[in-house]
Amino acid sequence: MSSPGMDRSELDRRVRRQGADIDALYEISTRIEGKVDSVDRRVGSVEVGLQELSSSVDRRFDGIDQRFDGIDRRIEGMDQRFDGVDRRLDGIDCQLEAILTILRER
């Protein structure tokens, strides 16, 4: 099984070195896993913060939208009032035209 010229002590030394390398790789893997878990927790807290910010912005936009709806209703009411005033002025204009016509005929 061993290559020619490799004695038992050389084989044992290689096995120990490979075992140490495997242990070092497990240690590195464990540290990386810890760092990934830390980053995952940070990303999770950032995500929660962004969701809270998004909710806050949504509520603010909803409030602004409601205010614009109220302003729109007020403007529509004013527009209707102006239409009424315009109709009244048209009526007054007709009356004045009639009076002017009567005065001219005299």
C-alpha positions as CSV (number, residue, x, y, z in Angstrom):
1,M,0.0,0.0,0.0
2,S,2.8,2.4,0.7
3,S,5.1,3.6,-2.0
4,P,8.6,2.0,-2.2
5,G,11.0,3.6,0.2
6,M,8.3,4.9,2.6
7,D,8.7,3.5,6.0
8,R,6.1,3.4,8.7
9,S,7.4,6.5,10.5
10,E,7.1,8.6,7.3
11,L,3.5,7.3,6.8
12,D,2.6,8.1,10.4
13,R,4.1,11.6,10.0
14,R,2.0,12.2,6.9
15,V,-1.2,11.0,8.5
16,R,-0.6,13.3,11.5
17,R,0.1,16.2,9.2
18,Q,-3.1,15.5,7.3
19,G,-5.0,15.2,10.6
20,A,-3.6,18.5,11.7
21,D,-4.5,20.1,8.3
22,I,-8.0,18.8,8.7
23,D,-8.2,20.1,12.2
24,A,-7.0,23.5,10.9
25,L,-9.6,23.5,8.2
26,Y,-12.3,22.7,10.7
27,E,-11.1,25.6,12.8
28,I,-11.1,28.0,9.8
29,S,-14.6,26.7,8.8
30,T,-15.9,27.3,12.4
31,R,-14.5,30.9,12.3
32,I,-16.0,31.6,8.9
33,E,-19.3,30.2,10.1
34,G,-19.2,32.5,13.1
35,K,-18.5,35.5,10.9
36,V,-21.3,34.5,8.5
37,D,-23.7,34.2,11.5
38,S,-22.6,37.7,12.7
39,V,-23.1,39.2,9.2
40,D,-26.5,37.4,9.0
41,R,-27.6,39.0,12.3
42,R,-26.4,42.4,11.1
43,V,-28.2,42.0,7.8
44,G,-31.3,40.9,9.7
45,S,-31.2,44.0,11.9
46,V,-30.7,46.2,8.8
47,E,-33.7,44.5,7.2
48,V,-35.9,45.2,10.2
49,G,-34.7,48.9,10.2
50,L,-35.5,49.2,6.5
51,Q,-39.0,47.7,7.1
52,E,-39.7,50.1,9.9
53,L,-38.4,53.0,7.7
54,S,-40.6,51.8,4.8
55,S,-43.6,51.6,7.1
56,S,-42.9,55.1,8.4
57,V,-42.6,56.5,4.9
58,D,-45.7,54.7,3.8
59,R,-47.7,56.3,6.7
60,R,-46.3,59.7,5.9
61,F,-47.2,59.4,2.2
62,D,-50.7,58.2,3.2
63,G,-51.1,61.3,5.4
64,I,-49.9,63.6,2.7
65,D,-52.2,61.9,0.2
66,Q,-55.2,62.4,2.6
67,R,-54.2,66.1,2.9
68,F,-54.1,66.4,-0.9
69,D,-57.5,64.7,-1.1
70,G,-58.9,67.3,1.4
71,I,-57.3,70.2,-0.5
72,D,-58.8,68.7,-3.7
73,R,-62.3,68.6,-2.2
74,R,-61.9,72.2,-1.0
75,I,-60.8,73.3,-4.4
76,E,-63.8,71.5,-6.0
77,G,-66.1,73.3,-3.5
78,M,-64.5,76.7,-4.4
79,D,-64.9,75.9,-8.1
80,Q,-68.6,75.2,-7.6
81,R,-69.0,78.4,-5.7
82,F,-67.2,80.3,-8.5
83,D,-69.5,78.7,-11.0
84,G,-72.5,79.9,-8.9
85,V,-71.0,83.4,-8.7
86,D,-70.4,83.4,-12.5
87,R,-74.0,82.4,-13.1
88,R,-75.2,85.2,-10.8
89,L,-73.0,87.7,-12.6
90,D,-74.3,86.5,-16.0
91,G,-77.9,87.1,-14.7
92,I,-76.9,90.6,-13.5
93,D,-75.3,91.2,-16.8
94,C,-78.5,90.3,-18.6
95,Q,-80.5,92.5,-16.3
96,L,-78.1,95.4,-16.9
97,E,-78.3,94.8,-20.6
98,A,-82.1,94.9,-20.4
99,I,-82.0,98.1,-18.4
100,L,-79.5,99.7,-20.8
101,T,-81.7,98.7,-23.8
102,I,-84.7,100.3,-22.1
103,L,-82.8,103.5,-21.4
104,R,-81.5,103.7,-24.9
105,E,-85.1,103.4,-26.3
106,R,-86.3,106.4,-24.3
